[in-house]
């Protein structure tokens, strides 16, 4: 992988070397999760690091630009939509998110799949924004074979309840969540309330001590303020001498005005962390 190619494209050739896109559907909890896989230009030698993306709630802030940048740099990038989101089967519940990501990661780690797509199974990375940041951190606790996990402006449901932000959470579910397959906003909120300790990124965080972690805060974030949601975990892991890198980008929650800085931070971290 070469992070210098995050914003550089190969000229088209006549040998079919250009990047490719494959549609995917992967089973999780008996439901089909739909998405796609990005393959880097074949002029970059395989095997490739794999990046598995986890979207936020509900996923309006897309990370397609980050995915394409990482593909240009030489990564296989897997984008999957969680249960009940963006056409995937099933109903949306916060407790399904970690299990979905674990299923996808184990699929990518399978030797037959890795051989098919040129994936380096020793260099699998999880990357998630907002609720996806919570998801990658929680999934990483149960996936010791991954190389690292990057949480971007991570949301923490446990912190939302600890700091009295639960009304904002319900409003987010009720309004932004209308595009999701939900039985009701109340059911999804109850799912968060009843599982807030299990869903918290601080729960069992000692399991992250041996995994490379990147945390990127949005310093102007009012949706998932880092002081309440990401910094407590970063401080705890640093106290355990865990391999944690913490970066701050002056931006709001979506990093909308600083997307190239975000891609550079993630790409350079993957490049130096990959074996």
Order of alpha helices (4+ residues) and beta strands (2+ residues): beta-beta-beta-alpha-beta-alpha-alpha-beta-alpha-beta-alpha-alpha-alpha-alpha-beta-alpha-alpha-beta-alpha
